[in-house]
Amino acid sequence: MKIAIPSMGESLTSIVSRTLGRSPFIIIYDDKNDSFVSLENPGFQIQDGSGLKTSELIIQNNADVLLTREIGRKAYSVLMKEYVDIHLLNSSKTVKSAINKFLKKRGK
């Protein structure tokens, strides 16, 4: 399973971004082989449609799950149409701790 998370930095020890569309990076974590890629978020620099640009990036990288603190209606709709499972986070923790908590809930 591939998990997408908006991040303030490029590593698993980075803090989860407060926003999806305006996060500097999107980290895609693959739990099958315990690996990740850090992608520059094209939505970070644009005024309008940042959530949609970010959603496109998540879909292009075949994410199955999105862990985020907030998500706009348009981005939510786009991701739901592509069957991305969206989970809202309560706090700004590290990317790795958010992943671990999610996987623990799923019984992995």
C-alpha angles and dihedrals in degrees: 000000000000118000122198121204130177107234141189091217144022101260140066089252091060121109118259109253119247090228135041103211097041098043113122093225142021115211117205111200120194111205093192093071100014093242136128143194125210116216128192107241112236089201092063094080103038129089104216128029097021092142092051092050090049091048090053090053091050092049093045089055093052097241115179096192136032121203110193142151094223139005132186124235096251095049090045091053094048093049094045090053087056091048096246108161107231122206124182118222124216101213147017104263130146120293091243094052091049090051093047093050091049093048092046090054089051091051097248 
